[in-house]
Amino acid sequence: MFEVLILSFAFVFGIAARQVNLPPLVGFLAAGFALNAFGPSIGLPDDAGPLLEHLAHLGVLLLLFTIGLKLNIRSLAEPVVLGSALIHLVITCLVFTFGFSVLFSLPLDTALLLAIALSFSSTVLAAKVLESKRELRALHGRIAIGILIIQDLAALAVLSMYSGQSPSLWALLVFLLPLLRPLLYWLMSIAQHDELLVLMGAVLAIAVGGMGFEAVGLSSEVGALVMGLLLANHPRAQELSKALWGLKEVLLISFFLQIGMAGLPDANALLFAVALAIVLPLKGVLFFALLIAFRLRARNAFLGSLSLTAYSEFGLIVASSILEEWLVPLAIAVALSFVIAAPFNRLAHSLFDRWEKHLTRFERHARHPDEQPVNLGTATVLVLGMGRTGSAAYDFFRNKGLEVVGIDSDPNKSDNQRHVYYGDIEDVGFWHQLDIRGLSAVTLATPELESKLIASRELRKAGFTGQLIAGIHFQDEAEPLHSAGVDQTYLLMTGAGIGIAEKTWEKLQEASQ
């Protein structure tokens, strides 16, 4: 009965949130509070209970595992990631500690722990928002996720210090995990597709990463992330991430319900949460200033800082372990920050367009290396996406004597001899600095539909009147691409079939002669 009611509440409140143009997760939070308030009157417990907590934990593990699949470990060492994360952490802790000590007369140690709990940003919300907008691979998305991982590692360090628990000697075996990469790659190969691939991902995230790391005194969240990182460079890593999407989304509903069911606040807790909600924009302003200082353009700095403007679920983990009396006020503050941040993130691009003139004033003249404009030179044909399909198209154009340039979001595919350059075509700002006046045709060969849609819209918005051709995997992708400005779509598997038929026909003709 309990499971039926919480699912029903989540569905009804999620639908209601969607109807008023809010993300469903806001509705899930509201459902949690409603269950807490009215659940006892209909025979339900007034807290999440072990089952919901367990499901929520599994959802977080799968989320971090899929983040790891899309993460480049080298990005964590970038100055903009490491510097912004640490400087923001220090400044926020100092300000909040001073404020709690002076305004609320809290002991210094309590004030510091509260400050630490509130200095982190929400990994779950940011990852969910960025993933829903297909911006995890965009520059601002990669930087935001990198900052969040640094914060999560700091949170785990704080928990270890104050809990008095330390990893066992067996934890040193973690450093040998990279040696297992060939085995994991082999398992990915034999798992192939469908349910075995999903099951393998769940086992690695929950059993090996989650329970395995806990067994040696480490965080299960870090374990899930590490297992994802080990598979990040596998050719089928994105396929695994997509295969886990539905399971992860369902389990994360439990996470948001759990926050709402953490408890009902009294008047003081509400005032505390409202006060934190009022100062929440300062969190985003500080991130924006730091990202600008590290040479990001205003667009990426704004989008990245907005995705980081929410209090963290890790703050609740800290509170539940160290500051139990502050759990409910912090839960309300986290929930309010989600309610505020979610709609602003949904409107992030339109908000920047509205405030662009004001925000660009803060830009530095020097640019981040990943934001250097791509010079197309005398190219008349542009190929977007340099996988197997894009590379074949590029070679065809070059063999025909055409001036062609390729662009890919993977820096490892940059090739000066082949005129292939790094560029994040899902970053709208990329198109603002690209000179397309010499182009007569663009081939869209990226695997993701969303990237093709963004590129098509931005090219047409910039005044591109040439031919826009897109390769598609499924026929139902054609209509939205045509609406976005694509002149012609080409079903890739049909092309493969035609190619095989042509080769067969040639051999038949040779045999008949």
Secondary structure, DSSP 8 states (H G I E B T S, - for coil): -HHHHHHHHHHHHHHHHHHTT--HHHHHHHHHHHHHHHGGGGT--SS-HHHHHHHHHHHHHHHHHHHHHT--GGGGGSHHHHHHHHHHHHHHHHHHHHHHHHHS---HHHHHHHHHHHHSB-HHHHHHHHHHTT-SSSHHHHHHHHHHHHHHHHHHHHHHHHH-----GGGGGGGGGGGGHHHHHHHHHHH-SHHHHHHHHHIIIIIIIIIHHHHTTS-HHHHHHHHHHHTTTSTTHHHHHHHTHHHHHHHHHHHHHHHHTT----HHHHHHHHHHHHHHHHHHHHHHHHHHHTT--HHHHHHHHHHT-SB-HHHHHHHHHH-GGGHHHHHHHHHHHHHHHHHHHHTHHHHHHHHHHHHGGG--SS--GGGS----TT-SEEEE--SHHHHHHHHHHHHTT--EEEEES-GGG-BTTTTEEE--TT-HHHHHT---TT-SEEEE--S-HHHHHHHHHHHHHTT--SEEEEEESSGGGHHHHHHTT-SEEEEHHHHHHHHHHHHHHHHHHHHH-
